[in-house]
Amino acid sequence: MGFAVGVGEADFEALRRENAYYVDKTEILYELVHDTKNKVTLFTRPRRFGKTLMLSMMENFFSIQKDSRDIFEGLDISEHDGFCKDWMNQYPVLFMSFKDVEAETFDGAYKMLMMKLADLCKNLVSIFDDGPVDKDDKEIFEKLKSRSAGEDEVKNSLKTLMRMLYNVYGRPVILLIDEYDVPLAKACEKDSKANRYYSGMFDMIKGIMSTALKDNEFLKFAVITGCLRIAKESIFTGTNNFASYSVLDEDFSSYFGFSDKEVKEILEAAGRTEKAGIIKEWYNGYVFGNSFIYCPWDVINYISALKKRKDARPKNYWKNTSHNGILLTFVKRTEFDVADKFEILLNGGTITQTISDELTYDTLHSSEDNLWSVLLMTGYITKADPDENDDTVSLKIPNREIFSIFEDTVVIYFNESVNTETINDLLSALWEENEALASELLSELLWDTISYNDYHEDYYHAFLAGVFAGRGYSVESNKEKGLGRPDILLKDRKNRRAIIIEAKKSEKESDMEKDCDKAIKQIVDERYADGIKGYEQIRCYGASFFQKQAKLKLWRQEGD
């Protein structure tokens, strides 16, 4: 198609030199420097919304070590001639990423931090070899590079490197820090009183950030990215001219992610304009400020697939790139009683919650509002109304992709938390042909789980399959038997007996008896039992469901 996209490419220079498609976000450079007086700017966005590529673009524009005129030629920022003359390749830049600083323990994460600092230093060796740097700083630099520095030297590492750069170039340093809160998020997840992971990592990150950002005469300005703003934990407390922009803020809202116009232009360039609707359904719907935004990671991945196969189907590209444990944790927090709200969201509705973009990792789980706020900041839910600006807002699941993550999480939760004793009693009732008890127990299980798909018939099929999975029986769903496909076939090979269940969704409670009869008629007419050879007992049940009520009716067929 004469069109190339750089899937997963977060290096701005490489993207431009490879002539890969780039959605122009360079105007942020002018707006950030010319229109604000921020000494420190924090952008918080969900994972995979272009934060790393944005900082790479900034590094290439500002870095005095580069000549970037050709890679910015034709982009929006090149229209600002005076600004480019004053700022392009005029300042030393220090770019540090905390993205991979995570492990199961503090010691493991600290080693990763030391390795990241060592890599950063190795990239600076040629600058400092012959430069006019202080000999004590050079000694610390060598220890950082060899991963032998002490904790105090690590905490002061970024300021040390900035002082060295200042001595070489005679200009203050632009500091870029990517995913600053990844170490804290992992530490919070794995922390326990025994290993004190979180407190140790917080002390380390606070030390590094504080010395680099507060009253640092070698700092021109800093741009930092992450998922959450950790304000109350004092990482940024006392920082002069500090500004934070989250998904709730209108300022800079269009620079992370793709707009409708930008996606339309990508599709036109790719020759795939007919896919606009399906891309919108799957990957749009996030509200940043008052703008609707597409996830750029998903759009680029899907368009890359469309380049290879015109009929490629959309899929979930996001779920394996972001930790989904927060969803499962939330569903399990029974003291908050959020099951009804999750049901509303999963059925396409909206809920109203009080939201804050100032959170602390060690208190994320202390209140229901905090957890909803985290889901909003990390992209699992979004504002339902872009024009809402109060702390209390309506929330929804943004798109099909995130819905599928919710759906998977609900299934995991059900499989892990379902009452095993109730299921065993249900199985006994089914084998013993106790229709009334089986109906009662099945309804009880329905009440204990989260319903989705607005109680569509497919939901009940999946529910039944989930109830019986992993119980020591062979469970088949919609497999070919006889002349058709029964919804559920449960086979007890050891005892040579089987259960067939055909399920119907009832439009009203009074239809449940009639719908059970319809299900039994289908079992008989389609001769489902005929396809089950060698089983001495086959119990056939017609099932009907109305919301969270279940009814089972038996039709017994003896096997050969």
C-alpha positions in Angstrom: 0.0 0.0 0.0 3.1 2.3 0.1 2.3 2.9 3.8 4.3 2.0 6.8 3.5 2.1 10.5 6.0 1.6 13.4 4.3 -0.8 15.8 5.9 -0.5 19.2 8.4 2.1 18.0 8.9 4.7 20.7 12.1 6.2 19.3 11.1 9.4 17.5 14.3 9.7 15.4 14.0 6.0 14.2 10.4 6.5 13.4 11.1 9.6 11.3 14.2 8.2 9.5 12.3 5.0 8.6 9.5 7.1 7.1 6.9 5.4 9.2 3.6 7.2 9.6 3.7 9.8 12.4 0.7 11.6 13.9 2.1 15.1 14.4 2.1 16.0 18.1 5.0 18.5 17.9 2.9 21.6 18.7 3.1 20.5 22.3 6.7 21.8 22.3 5.6 25.4 21.6 2.6 25.2 23.9 4.6 23.8 26.8 7.5 26.3 26.6 5.9 29.4 25.1 2.5 29.3 26.8 3.4 28.1 30.3 6.0 28.9 33.0 6.1 25.4 34.3 9.4 24.4 35.9 8.1 20.8 36.3 5.3 19.4 34.3 3.7 16.0 35.0 1.5 14.3 32.4 -0.5 11.3 33.7 -2.0 9.0 31.2 -2.9 5.3 30.9 -0.3 2.9 29.6 0.2 2.8 25.8 -1.0 6.3 25.0 2.3 7.6 23.5 4.0 9.0 26.6 7.4 7.5 25.8 7.3 8.6 22.1 6.4 12.0 23.2 9.4 12.3 25.5 11.6 10.9 22.8 10.4 13.6 20.4 11.2 16.2 23.1 14.7 14.8 23.6 15.4 15.0 19.8 14.1 18.6 19.6 15.9 20.1 22.6 19.1 18.0 22.8 22.3 20.0 22.1 24.0 16.8 21.1 21.8 16.3 18.1 21.1 18.1 14.8 17.4 17.4 14.3 16.4 19.8 11.6 15.7 17.1 9.0 13.5 14.9 11.2 11.3 17.9 12.2 11.1 19.3 8.7 7.5 19.6 7.6 6.0 19.0 11.1 3.8 21.6 12.8 6.6 22.9 15.1 8.7 23.9 12.1 6.1 26.7 11.4 7.5 28.5 14.5 10.8 29.7 13.0 11.8 31.9 16.0 11.0 29.3 18.5 13.0 26.6 16.7 16.0 28.9 16.4 15.9 29.6 20.1 15.2 26.0 21.3 16.0 23.3 18.8 19.2 21.5 19.8 20.1 24.3 22.2 20.1 22.5 25.6 21.6 19.5 27.3 18.9 16.9 27.9 18.9 14.0 30.4 16.3 11.4 29.6 15.6 8.7 32.3 13.0 6.0 32.1 11.7 4.1 35.1 9.6 1.8 33.0 11.5 -1.4 33.8 12.3 -0.7 37.4 10.2 -3.4 38.9 10.7 -6.9 40.4 9.2 -9.2 43.0 11.3 -7.7 45.8 12.8 -4.4 46.7 16.3 -5.8 46.2 15.4 -7.0 42.7 13.9 -3.6 41.8 16.9 -1.7 43.2 19.2 -3.8 41.0 17.1 -2.8 38.0 17.3 0.8 39.0 21.1 0.6 39.3 21.2 -1.0 35.8 19.1 1.7 34.3 21.4 4.4 35.8 24.4 2.5 34.6 23.0 2.4 31.0 22.3 6.2 31.2 25.8 6.9 32.3 27.3 4.7 29.5 25.5 6.9 27.0 27.2 10.0 28.5 30.8 8.7 28.6 31.9 10.5 25.5 30.6 13.8 26.8 32.4 13.6 30.2 35.7 12.0 29.1 37.3 15.3 28.1 34.8 17.7 29.6 35.4 20.2 32.5 33.7 18.2 35.2 34.4 18.1 38.9 36.7 15.2 39.8 34.4 14.1 42.7 31.4 14.1 40.3 33.5 12.0 37.9 34.2 9.5 40.6 30.5 9.2 41.5 29.8 8.9 37.8 32.2 6.0 37.5 30.5 4.2 40.4 27.1 4.8 38.9 28.3 3.4 35.6 29.8 0.3 37.3 26.7 -0.2 39.6 28.8 0.2 42.7 27.4 3.5 44.0 25.9 3.9 47.5 22.3 4.6 48.2 22.9 8.3 48.9 24.8 8.6 45.6 21.9 6.9 43.8 19.4 9.3 45.3 21.5 12.2 44.2 22.3 10.6 40.8 20.2 12.7 38.4 21.3 16.0 40.0 25.0 14.9 39.8 24.6 14.1 36.1 22.8 17.4 35.5 25.6 19.3 37.2 28.2 17.5 35.0 26.2 18.4 31.9 25.9 22.0 33.0 29.7 22.1 33.5 30.3 20.8 30.0 27.8 22.9 28.1 27.4 26.0 30.3 23.6 25.7 30.0 20.9 24.3 32.4 19.5 20.8 31.7 16.1 19.8 30.4 15.2 16.7 32.4 12.8 14.1 30.9 11.5 11.3 33.2 9.3 8.5 31.8 6.9 6.3 33.8 8.2 7.7 37.1 5.6 5.7 39.1 6.2 2.2 37.7 8.5 1.3 40.6 5.9 2.5 43.2 3.0 0.6 41.5 4.9 -2.7 41.5 6.1 -2.1 45.1 2.5 -1.4 46.2 1.4 -4.6 44.5 4.1 -6.8 46.1 4.5 -5.1 49.5 4.1 -6.8 52.8 5.1 -6.0 56.4 7.9 -8.6 56.0 9.7 -7.1 53.1 8.8 -3.4 53.3 9.1 -3.2 49.6 6.9 -0.1 49.2 8.5 2.1 51.9 12.0 1.3 50.6 11.1 2.1 47.0 9.2 5.2 47.9 12.2 6.5 49.9 14.5 5.8 46.9 12.3 7.4 44.2 11.5 10.4 46.5 15.2 10.9 47.0 16.0 10.8 43.3 13.1 13.1 42.3 13.5 15.6 45.1 17.2 16.3 44.5 16.6 16.6 40.8 13.5 18.8 40.9 13.6 21.0 44.0 15.9 24.0 44.1 18.2 22.6 41.5 20.1 25.4 39.8 21.1 23.1 37.0 17.5 22.4 35.9 16.0 24.4 33.0 12.7 22.5 33.2 11.4 18.9 33.6 8.7 16.9 31.9 7.6 13.8 33.7 5.1 11.1 32.7 3.3 8.4 34.7 -0.1 6.9 35.4 -1.0 8.6 38.7 0.0 11.8 40.4 1.6 11.0 43.7 1.2 14.4 45.3 0.4 13.6 48.9 3.4 11.4 49.2 5.7 14.5 49.0 7.5 13.4 45.8 6.6 16.8 44.3 5.9 18.8 47.4 7.9 21.9 47.5 8.7 21.8 43.8 8.5 25.3 42.3 6.2 26.1 39.4 4.8 22.5 39.4 1.9 21.7 37.1 0.1 18.4 36.6 -2.2 17.4 33.8 -4.4 14.3 34.1 -7.1 12.7 32.0 -9.5 15.2 33.7 -7.7 18.3 32.4 -8.6 20.0 29.2 -5.1 21.5 28.8 -2.8 19.3 26.6 -5.6 16.8 26.3 -5.2 16.3 22.5 -1.5 15.4 22.6 -1.7 11.9 24.0 -3.8 9.5 21.8 -5.5 10.0 18.5 -8.5 12.2 17.6 -11.2 11.2 15.1 -9.6 13.5 12.5 -6.2 11.9 13.0 -7.6 8.4 12.7 -9.5 9.3 9.6 -6.2 10.6 8.1 -4.3 7.4 9.0 -7.0 5.3 7.4 -7.0 7.4 4.3 -3.2 7.0 4.0 -3.5 3.3 4.6 -6.4 2.9 2.1 -8.7 1.4 4.8 -11.3 4.1 5.3 -14.1 1.4 5.4 -12.7 0.3 8.8 -13.4 3.6 10.5 -16.6 2.4 12.3 -15.1 -0.8 13.7 -11.9 1.0 14.9 -14.1 3.6 16.6 -16.2 0.8 18.3 -13.2 -1.0 19.5 -10.5 1.6 20.3 -12.2 5.0 20.8 -14.3 6.4 23.7 -11.6 7.6 26.1 -12.4 11.1 27.3 -9.3 13.3 28.1 -10.4 16.7 29.2 -13.4 17.2 26.9 -12.0 15.4 23.9 -12.8 11.9 22.7 -9.5 9.9 22.2 -8.5 6.7 20.5 -5.8 4.5 22.1 -2.9 4.9 19.6 -1.3 1.6 20.5 -4.4 -0.3 19.4 -5.0 1.8 16.3 -1.5 1.3 15.0 -1.5 -2.4 15.7 -4.8 -2.9 14.0 -3.9 -0.9 11.0 -0.7 -2.8 10.7 -2.7 -6.0 10.7 -5.0 -4.5 8.0 -2.0 -3.8 5.9 -1.2 -7.5 5.8 -4.8 -8.8 5.6 -7.7 -6.5 4.5 -10.2 -8.7 6.4 -8.2 -8.7 9.7 -10.5 -8.7 12.7 -10.0 -6.3 15.6 -8.6 -7.8 18.8 -7.5 -6.8 22.2 -4.0 -5.5 21.9 -4.1 -3.7 25.2 -4.7 -6.4 27.8 -1.2 -8.0 27.6 0.5 -4.6 28.0 -1.1 -3.4 31.2 -1.5 -5.1 34.6 -5.2 -5.9 35.1 -4.9 -7.0 38.7 -6.6 -3.7 39.9 -9.8 -4.9 38.3 -9.8 -8.2 40.0 -8.9 -6.6 43.3 -11.8 -4.2 43.0 -14.3 -7.0 42.2 -13.2 -8.9 45.2 -13.6 -6.0 47.7 -16.9 -7.1 49.0 -16.9 -4.5 51.8 -17.5 -1.9 49.0 -20.4 -3.8 47.5 -19.5 -2.8 43.9 -21.1 -5.8 42.2 -24.2 -3.9 41.1 -22.1 -1.1 39.7 -20.0 -3.5 37.7 -23.1 -5.0 36.3 -24.3 -1.6 35.2 -21.0 -0.9 33.4 -20.8 -4.3 31.8 -24.4 -3.9 30.5 -23.4 -0.6 28.8 -24.7 1.8 31.5 -23.1 4.6 33.5 -22.4 5.1 37.2 -21.8 8.2 39.2 -18.7 8.5 41.4 -16.5 11.1 43.2 -13.2 11.2 41.4 -9.7 12.5 42.4 -6.5 12.7 40.4 -4.4 13.1 43.5 -3.8 9.6 44.9 -1.3 7.6 47.0 -0.3 4.1 46.1 -0.3 2.9 49.7 -3.9 4.1 50.2 -5.3 3.1 46.8 -7.5 0.4 48.4 -8.6 2.4 51.4 -11.8 3.7 49.8 -14.2 2.9 46.9 -13.7 6.4 45.4 -10.0 5.8 45.3 -10.4 2.6 43.3 -12.8 4.1 40.8 -10.3 7.0 40.5 -7.5 4.5 39.7 -9.6 2.8 37.1 -10.3 6.1 35.5 -6.7 7.3 35.5 -5.4 3.9 34.1 -7.9 3.8 31.3 -10.3 1.0 32.4 -13.2 3.4 32.6 -13.8 6.9 31.3 -16.1 9.9 31.7 -19.4 9.4 30.1 -20.0 13.1 29.5 -17.0 15.1 28.3 -18.6 18.4 29.5 -18.7 17.3 33.2 -16.1 19.2 35.2 -17.0 18.5 38.8 -15.4 16.0 41.1 -18.5 13.8 40.8 -18.8 12.5 37.3 -20.6 9.8 35.4 -18.4 6.9 34.3 -18.6 4.1 31.6 -16.5 1.4 29.9 -15.0 3.2 26.9 -15.1 0.6 24.2 -15.3 -3.0 23.1 -11.7 -3.7 23.8 -11.9 -2.7 27.5 -15.3 -4.4 27.8 -13.6 -7.7 26.9 -11.0 -7.1 29.7 -13.8 -6.6 32.2 -15.6 -9.6 30.9 -12.5 -11.8 31.3 -11.9 -10.5 34.8 -15.5 -11.2 35.8 -15.1 -14.8 34.6 -11.8 -15.2 36.5 -13.4 -13.8 39.6 -16.4 -16.2 39.3 -14.1 -19.2 38.8 -12.0 -18.3 41.8 -14.7 -17.2 44.2 -17.8 -19.4 43.4 -19.1 -21.4 46.3 -17.8 -24.9 45.6 -20.2 -26.5 48.1 -23.2 -24.9 46.3 -22.0 -26.3 43.0 -21.5 -29.8 44.5 -25.0 -29.6 45.8 -26.3 -28.5 42.4 -24.6 -31.4 40.7 -26.1 -33.8 43.2 -29.6 -32.4 42.7 -29.2 -32.7 38.9 -28.1 -36.4 39.1 -30.8 -37.1 41.6 -33.5 -35.4 39.4 -34.4 -32.8 42.0 -35.6 -30.0 39.8 -36.8 -27.7 42.5 -33.5 -27.8 44.5 -31.4 -27.6 41.3 -33.4 -24.5 40.3 -32.9 -22.9 43.7 -29.2 -23.6 43.8 -28.7 -22.3 40.3 -30.5 -19.1 41.2 -28.3 -18.7 44.2 -25.2 -19.0 42.1 -26.6 -16.3 39.7 -27.0 -13.9 42.6 -23.4 -14.5 43.7 -21.9 -13.6 40.4 -21.7 -10.5 38.2 -24.0 -10.6 35.2 -23.1 -9.0 31.8 -24.4 -8.8 28.2 -27.6 -7.5 29.7 -28.7 -11.1 30.5 -28.5 -12.1 26.8 -28.8 -15.8 26.2 -25.1 -16.1 25.5 -24.4 -14.9 29.0 -26.4 -17.8 30.5 -24.6 -20.3 28.3 -21.2 -19.0 29.5 -22.5 -19.0 33.1 -23.5 -22.6 32.9 -20.2 -23.6 31.3 -18.4 -21.7 34.1 -20.4 -23.4 36.8 -19.4 -26.9 35.7 -15.8 -26.3 34.5 -13.1 -27.9 36.6 -15.5 -30.2 38.6 -14.1 -33.5 37.4 -16.4 -33.9 34.4 -16.1 -33.3 30.7 -18.0 -30.1 29.8 -18.9 -29.3 26.2 -20.7 -26.2 25.1 -22.5 -26.0 21.7 -20.8 -29.1 20.3 -22.4 -31.0 17.5 -24.7 -33.8 18.9 -27.5 -35.5 17.1 -29.1 -33.1 14.7 -28.0 -29.9 16.5 -25.9 -28.5 19.3 -27.0 -28.6 22.9 -25.9 -25.6 25.0 -24.3 -27.7 27.7 -23.2 -31.4 27.7 -21.8 -32.7 31.0 -20.3 -36.2 30.9 -19.4 -38.4 33.8 -17.3 -41.0 32.0 -16.4 -43.0 35.1 -20.1 -43.6 35.9 -21.2 -43.7 32.3 -23.8 -41.0 32.8 -24.4 -37.6 31.2 -26.5 -34.4 31.5 -27.8 -32.3 28.7 -29.0 -28.7 29.4 -30.7 -26.5 26.8 -31.1 -22.9 28.0 -33.6 -20.2 27.1 -33.8 -16.6 28.2 -37.3 -15.6 29.3 -38.7 -12.2 28.6 -40.7 -12.2 31.8 -40.9 -14.3 34.9 -44.2 -15.8 33.9 -42.7 -17.3 30.7 -40.1 -19.4 32.5 -42.2 -22.6 32.7 -43.2 -22.3 29.0 -39.6 -21.6 28.0 -38.4 -24.7 29.9 -40.9 -26.7 27.8 -39.5 -25.1 24.6 -36.0 -26.1 25.6 -37.1 -29.7 26.2 -38.9 -29.9 22.9 -35.7 -28.7 21.2 -33.7 -31.5 22.9 -36.2 -34.1 21.7 -36.8 -32.7 18.2 -33.0 -32.3 17.6 -32.3 -35.7 19.1 -29.4 -34.4 21.2 -29.2 -37.6 23.3 -28.7 -39.8 20.2 -25.2 -38.5 19.7 -24.1 -39.7 23.2 -23.2 -43.3 22.8 -22.1 -45.7 25.6 -23.7 -43.8 28.4 -26.2 -45.7 30.5 -28.0 -42.7 31.9 -28.7 -39.4 30.2 -30.6 -36.7 32.0 -32.0 -33.9 29.9 -32.9 -30.5 31.4 -34.7 -27.6 29.9 -33.5 -24.4 31.6 -35.0 -20.9 31.5 -33.5 -17.8 33.0 -35.1 -14.4 33.8 -32.5 -12.0 35.1 -31.1 -13.7 38.2 -33.7 -16.4 38.4 -33.3 -19.9 37.1 -35.7 -22.8 36.5 -34.9 -26.3 35.5 -37.2 -29.0 34.2 -36.3 -32.6 33.6 -36.9 -34.9 30.6 -35.2 -38.2 31.2 -33.8 -40.4 28.4 -32.3 -43.8 29.1 -29.1 -44.6 27.0 -28.3 -47.7 25.1 
